[in-house]
Amino acid sequence: MKEQNNFKPYIPAEKVTPEFTVTSIVLGIILAVVFGAANAYLGLRVGMTISASIPAAVISMGVIRVMMKKNSILESNIVQTVGSAGESLAAGAIFTLPALFLWAAEGKMETPGILEITLISLIGGILGVLFMVPLRNALIVKEHGILPYPEGTACAEVLLAGEEGGANASTVFAGMGFAAVFKFIIDGIRLVPGEVSFRVKGYAGEIGTQIYPAVMSVGYICGPRISSYMFAGGIISWLVFIPAIVLFGADLTLYPGTVPIGELFAAKGAGGIWGTYIRYIGAGALAAGGIISLVKSLPLIIRTFRDAIQGLGQNNAGSGLRTEQDLSFQTILGGIAILTIIVWLVPVIPVSLVGAILIVIFGFFFATVSSRMVGLVGSSNNPVSGMAIATLLIATITLKATGDSGIHGMKGAIAIGSIICIVAAIAGDTSQDLKTGYLLGATPKKQQIGELIGVIAAAFAIGGVLYLLNAAWGFGSEQLGAPQAMLMKMIIEGVMDNNLPWALVFMGVFLAAAVEILGIPVLPFAIGVYLPVQLNACIMVGGLVRLYFDRMKKDDKKEKDQLISDGMLYCSGMIAGEGLVGILLALLAVFGLDKALDLSSKLNLPSYVLDFGSLILFGLVILSLLKFTIWKKVKK
C-alpha cells in the first residue's frame, strides 16, 4: 500500500487539461469502427483477436500531436479508450453471434436481424462498462503496485513517449498500407493462392502454410511460445490423427460422416477428414481447455468476487478530486436495471426472465473475474472463451430444464452467451484503459463515458460487418471458419439435441487433460488442433520472426525493445489493413464484382508456378516487416 499512497500521476489532479474534445471523440469513434471491423474479420478467420489500445494510442498521437500540433496527452488517452472498445466488443460478438447465421443456413431459423445483433452487442458492451466502474477503486487504485495491468501500463508508457509519436504512427500506417496491397494481390486479383500445401504420396497427412500478413502478424504479437503450442496442435491433428483415421478406417462409415472414410479422403483430401472428424476432437479440447483455465483460476475468482462485493458502492463519485470521479452509483444501478428489463421484454431478444436474471448474475461475476485476470496476466491470457463455454453450458441446461428447448432455447442460450462474452471482453478492456488513465492522471468519469461511446459506435457497426461477411463467404466456410462460434454451436446442440459424436469430443477432452499434465497451456494447443495446419504454420512463421528479434544481441537494451515495439506496431497495422481490405472484398463479392478482378482463371498458370509465387509474396511480407524495424534503425 505504501507505493499506492505515494503515487503521483503524470498530470496532477489539480491541473485541468483538454480530454473530452470533439477531435478525440470523432477520432476515437473512427478507430472503434475500424479496429472493430478488422478484428471481427481476423477473429472469424483465426479464432483470435488483438488489443487495439496501443495502435490507437500511436495513431492518436500522430494525428493530435504531429498533424494538429496540439499537446494534450489526456486527449490522446481518450482516443485510445474509445477506439479500443470497438476491438473488444467485436471479439465478444464474433465468438458467439455467427452461430445464429449458421442455424439460419441450416434452415432451423430465420437470419438474425441487424436490430437483434445491435441490441445484444449494445447491452453486453454497456453492462461490461457499468459492472467494471464499482471495481475501479478496489482493483486499480487500492491495488496499484500489486496488479500490473500489462497492456494498460504499456499503453501509458507509449503515450508518455509522445515525442516519438510521429515515427510510431507512420509505422502503423505503413503496416496498414503494405498489408492492404498484399491482401488485394492474394484475394482481390488472385494473382497467387493464399495457401500452399504439401503432401507425401502414400501418407494421408498434409502440411503447408497460408501467406496472409494478418495471420503472420498474430504469430509475431503472440510470440514464439504461444505460436509453437498452436503449431504443435496442428501437427497432432494433421500429421497424426488424420493419417490414423484414414489408415484404420478407410472402409468404415463413421458418424458424423455419411460415406466411407477412404472415399471421403479421395474426394476431399485431408481437409475433408478434418472438417468431418477432427473439428470435433478440437472442440472437445477447446471446451476442456476453457473449463480447465477457469477451474485453475477459482481461488482468484472467489477472492476477487468477495472483495468486489465488500467494496461495492465505495466509488468516488462525490470526491472533489478530478482523478477520483466515477459515474455515480445511482447511474450504474439504474442503467443495469433498465438494460435487464430491455433484455427480458424486448421481443427481438430471445431471452426469458430466467435468462435475464442469469445475465445479471453471470455478467457481474465474469466482469469481476475478467477485470482481475487482465490485471494479473494481461488481456491475451484472459479466459473469455472459458467463461463463455461455462455460461453456455449452464444457460442451456437451465433453459432446457425450465421447458425452453428446441430452436428457441438454442437462440436464447446464444443470446445469453453473447452478452456475457461481450461483458467479459469489455470489462477487461475498460480495466486496462482505466489503468492507463490512472497512471496519466485522466478523469475516470470521462474515460467511462468514452468507453460507452466506443461501445455504442462499435455495436451499431458490428451488425453490418457480420451481415456483409456472411453474405460474401458464409460463416464456417474456408474463408471464414468462425472457429469459436462453431464451437459454441456444437455445445448448445449437444446439450439440447444429444447429437454430438461424443467419442470424438471426449478424445479431445482427454488430449487436453494430457497436455495440461505436461504443463503446456491448453487453450493455444487446443486452438491449434481445431484450426487448419496451414493457418497454424503461418502463425508459427510470425512466431519465429519474433524469436529472431528476441534473441538479437544488442548492447543497448532500449534499442532492442524499440525494435520489438516497432514490430508490434507494424504487425498491428498489417492486421488492421488486411481486415479493412477483407471488408472491401466482401462488399465487392456481395455485388458480384469480385469475379471481374479475378486473374487466376485468365492466367491459367501451372500449380507449381503459383505455389512458388505464393512463397515469394510471403517472403516479401516478412521483408516488409524487417524494413520497418531492423533495417529502418540501421539506415538511421
PEFEN-V731572 format. One record per residue. N is the residue number from 1. PSI is psi as a letter, one per 30 degrees, with the letter a starting at -180 (* if undefined). OMEGA is omega as a letter, one per 20 degrees, with the letter a starting at -180 (none if undefined). Layout:
n=(N:N)
psi=(PSI:PSI)
omega=(OMEGA:OMEGA)
//
This chain:
n=(1:2:3:4:5:6:7:8:9:10:11:12:13:14:15:16:17:18:19:20:21:22:23:24:25:26:27:28:29:30:31:32:33:34:35:36:37:38:39:40:41:42:43:44:45:46:47:48:49:50:51:52:53:54:55:56:57:58:59:60:61:62:63:64:65:66:67:68:69:70:71:72:73:74:75:76:77:78:79:80:81:82:83:84:85:86:87:88:89:90:91:92:93:94:95:96:97:98:99:100:101:102:103:104:105:106:107:108:109:110:111:112:113:114:115:116:117:118:119:120:121:122:123:124:125:126:127:128:129:130:131:132:133:134:135:136:137:138:139:140:141:142:143:144:145:146:147:148:149:150:151:152:153:154:155:156:157:158:159:160:161:162:163:164:165:166:167:168:169:170:171:172:173:174:175:176:177:178:179:180:181:182:183:184:185:186:187:188:189:190:191:192:193:194:195:196:197:198:199:200:201:202:203:204:205:206:207:208:209:210:211:212:213:214:215:216:217:218:219:220:221:222:223:224:225:226:227:228:229:230:231:232:233:234:235:236:237:238:239:240:241:242:243:244:245:246:247:248:249:250:251:252:253:254:255:256:257:258:259:260:261:262:263:264:265:266:267:268:269:270:271:272:273:274:275:276:277:278:279:280:281:282:283:284:285:286:287:288:289:290:291:292:293:294:295:296:297:298:299:300:301:302:303:304:305:306:307:308:309:310:311:312:313:314:315:316:317:318:319:320:321:322:323:324:325:326:327:328:329:330:331:332:333:334:335:336:337:338:339:340:341:342:343:344:345:346:347:348:349:350:351:352:353:354:355:356:357:358:359:360:361:362:363:364:365:366:367:368:369:370:371:372:373:374:375:376:377:378:379:380:381:382:383:384:385:386:387:388:389:390:391:392:393:394:395:396:397:398:399:400:401:402:403:404:405:406:407:408:409:410:411:412:413:414:415:416:417:418:419:420:421:422:423:424:425:426:427:428:429:430:431:432:433:434:435:436:437:438:439:440:441:442:443:444:445:446:447:448:449:450:451:452:453:454:455:456:457:458:459:460:461:462:463:464:465:466:467:468:469:470:471:472:473:474:475:476:477:478:479:480:481:482:483:484:485:486:487:488:489:490:491:492:493:494:495:496:497:498:499:500:501:502:503:504:505:506:507:508:509:510:511:512:513:514:515:516:517:518:519:520:521:522:523:524:525:526:527:528:529:530:531:532:533:534:535:536:537:538:539:540:541:542:543:544:545:546:547:548:549:550:551:552:553:554:555:556:557:558:559:560:561:562:563:564:565:566:567:568:569:570:571:572:573:574:575:576:577:578:579:580:581:582:583:584:585:586:587:588:589:590:591:592:593:594:595:596:597:598:599:600:601:602:603:604:605:606:607:608:609:610:611:612:613:614:615:616:617:618:619:620:621:622:623:624:625:626:627:628:629:630:631:632:633:634:635:636)
psi=(f:e:e:e:e:f:k:k:l:e:j:l:e:f:k:j:l:k:d:i:l:e:e:e:e:e:e:e:e:e:e:e:e:e:e:e:e:e:e:e:e:e:e:f:e:f:g:l:l:l:k:g:e:e:e:e:e:e:e:e:e:e:e:e:e:e:e:f:h:l:i:j:e:f:e:e:e:e:e:f:e:e:e:f:e:e:e:e:e:e:e:e:e:f:f:e:e:f:e:e:e:e:e:e:f:f:g:f:l:l:k:k:l:e:e:e:e:e:e:e:e:e:e:e:e:e:e:e:e:e:f:e:e:f:f:e:e:e:e:e:e:f:g:k:f:e:j:f:i:e:e:e:e:e:e:e:e:e:e:f:h:f:f:g:e:e:e:e:e:e:e:e:e:e:e:e:e:e:e:e:e:e:e:e:e:e:f:d:f:h:e:l:l:g:k:k:l:k:l:k:k:f:k:f:l:k:l:a:k:l:g:k:e:e:e:e:e:e:e:e:e:e:l:e:e:e:e:e:e:e:e:e:e:e:e:e:e:f:f:d:e:e:e:e:e:e:e:f:g:e:g:k:j:k:k:g:l:f:l:k:e:e:e:e:e:e:e:f:a:e:e:e:e:e:e:e:e:e:e:e:e:e:e:e:e:e:e:e:e:e:e:e:e:e:e:f:g:e:e:e:e:e:e:e:e:e:e:e:e:e:g:k:f:h:l:h:e:g:k:f:k:e:g:g:j:l:k:l:e:e:e:e:e:e:e:e:e:e:e:e:e:e:e:e:f:k:f:f:j:h:k:a:e:e:e:e:e:e:e:e:e:e:e:e:e:f:e:e:e:e:e:e:e:f:e:e:f:l:e:f:g:k:h:e:e:e:e:e:e:e:e:e:e:e:e:e:e:e:e:e:e:g:g:i:a:a:e:e:e:e:e:e:e:e:e:e:e:e:e:e:e:e:e:e:e:e:e:e:e:e:e:e:e:e:e:e:e:e:e:f:h:l:j:e:e:e:e:e:e:e:e:e:e:e:e:e:e:e:e:f:e:e:e:e:e:e:e:e:e:e:e:e:f:k:k:g:l:e:e:i:f:h:e:e:e:e:e:e:e:e:e:e:e:e:e:e:f:h:g:k:i:f:e:e:e:f:e:e:e:f:e:e:e:e:e:e:e:f:g:k:k:e:e:e:e:e:e:e:e:e:l:k:f:e:e:e:e:e:e:e:e:e:e:e:e:e:e:e:e:e:g:k:j:k:e:j:e:e:e:e:e:e:e:e:e:e:e:e:e:e:e:e:e:e:e:e:e:e:e:e:e:e:e:e:e:e:e:e:e:e:g:g:f:e:f:f:f:j:f:e:f:e:e:h:l:l:e:e:e:e:e:e:e:e:e:e:e:e:e:e:e:e:e:e:e:e:e:g:d:e:f:e:e:e:e:*)
omega=(a:a:a:a:a:a:r:a:a:r:a:a:a:a:a:r:a:r:a:a:r:r:a:a:a:r:r:r:r:a:r:r:a:a:r:r:a:r:r:r:a:a:r:r:a:r:r:r:a:r:a:a:a:r:r:a:a:r:r:r:r:a:a:a:a:a:a:r:r:a:r:a:a:r:r:r:r:r:a:r:r:a:a:r:r:r:a:r:r:a:r:a:a:r:a:a:r:r:r:r:a:r:r:r:r:r:a:a:r:r:a:a:r:a:r:a:a:a:r:r:a:a:r:a:a:r:r:r:a:r:a:a:a:a:a:a:a:a:a:a:a:a:r:a:r:r:a:a:a:a:r:r:r:r:r:r:r:a:r:r:a:a:r:a:a:a:a:r:r:r:r:a:r:r:r:a:a:r:r:r:a:a:a:r:a:a:r:r:r:r:r:r:r:a:r:a:a:r:r:a:r:r:a:r:a:r:a:r:r:a:a:a:a:a:r:a:r:r:r:a:r:r:a:a:a:r:a:r:r:a:r:r:r:r:r:a:a:a:r:a:a:r:r:r:a:a:a:a:a:a:a:r:a:r:j:r:a:r:r:a:r:r:r:a:r:a:a:r:a:r:r:r:r:a:a:a:a:a:r:r:r:r:r:r:r:r:r:r:r:a:r:a:r:a:r:a:a:r:r:a:a:a:a:a:r:a:a:r:a:a:a:r:a:r:a:a:a:a:r:a:a:a:a:a:r:r:a:a:r:r:a:a:r:r:r:a:a:a:r:r:r:r:a:a:a:a:a:r:a:a:r:r:r:r:r:r:r:a:a:a:a:a:a:r:a:r:r:r:a:a:a:a:a:r:a:a:r:a:a:a:r:a:a:a:r:r:a:r:r:r:a:r:a:a:a:r:a:a:r:a:a:r:a:a:a:a:r:r:r:r:r:r:r:r:r:r:r:a:a:r:r:r:a:a:a:r:r:r:r:r:r:a:r:r:r:r:r:r:a:a:r:r:a:a:a:r:a:r:r:r:r:r:r:r:a:a:a:a:r:a:a:r:r:r:a:r:a:a:r:r:a:a:a:r:a:r:r:a:a:a:a:a:a:r:r:r:r:r:r:a:a:r:a:r:a:a:a:a:r:r:a:r:r:r:a:r:r:r:a:r:r:r:r:r:r:r:r:r:r:r:a:a:r:r:a:r:r:r:a:a:r:a:r:r:r:a:r:r:r:r:r:r:r:r:r:r:r:r:a:a:r:r:r:r:a:a:r:r:r:r:r:r:a:r:r:r:r:a:a:r:r:r:r:r:r:a:r:r:a:r:r:r:r:r:r:r:r:a:r:a:r:a:a:a:r:a:a:r:a:a:a:a:r:a:r:a:a:r:r:r:r:r:r:a:r:r:r:r:r:r:a:r:r:r:r:a:a:r:a:a:r:a:r:a:r:none)
//
